[in-house]
């Protein structure tokens, strides 16, 4: 099956993409704030106990993020004055309301991220998925007081109907397709793709590849340096840094994220912003949306 969601567009043949104030790279920190169900498998640090109920080893590892890691992250972002884009499982709203309150106070950009990362999006028929997304959207909207514009599926999962169903709810962008350094239009009216990253995702680097903290900083800054080299004021790029508080905000890793974010925040070429602002600016200024 060939994909029909978007057209091929080489980055060398696109209209100018200009970010505000002559910046050349738009940077957004993407926090994944998630709820995991006790009786279902999910992202794991070891496969030894996956499938057990309860899987105390893996569940506890994930649960650290909402109990401790997120608060360490919030302190860091407050110190840097850095905004956050949040991929939010709607079940977080009822289980961890203090996190929602903290994010509302700080004006976080809230994105739909399914109900829980224990349930993948793929495999639903259109009627089941429409009801699922409406319920998720309503819960996030009621808890945060805002209507999400962006979407990342749990484990980046979609169905072939997901973008159109999200458009029905007023969404304007998805981040599931990690295939570009710029936003681009989808073949769904009113919908675009905004860059996300699996390459410098903390799960990829720490859980998948077991990188050291120093290697993480190097990978993040190497990415930034390359995107700055590739860009100019008429040819902007996007850098997404996806993080999970149960991975990056442990005591052994948090300081390396702090080092990377400090350097990013000091670069003159970088527009430190949110995924919502990136999408809004692209839609407002590009000729091909």
ABEGO torsion letter per residue (X at the ends): XBBAABBBBBAAABBBBBBBGGBABBBBBBBBBBBBBAABBBBBABAAABGBOBBAAAAAAAAAAAAAAAAAAAAAAAAAGBBBBBBBBAAAAAABAAAAAAAAAAGBBBBBAEABAABBABGBBAAAAAAAAAAAAAAAAAAAGBBBABBBBBGGBBBAAAAAAAAAAGBABBAABBABABBBBBABBGBBBBBBBAAABAAAAAAAAGBBAAAAAAAAAAAAAAAAAABBAABBBBBBBBBBAAAAABAAAAAAAAAAAAAAAABAABBBBBAAAAAAAAAAABAAX
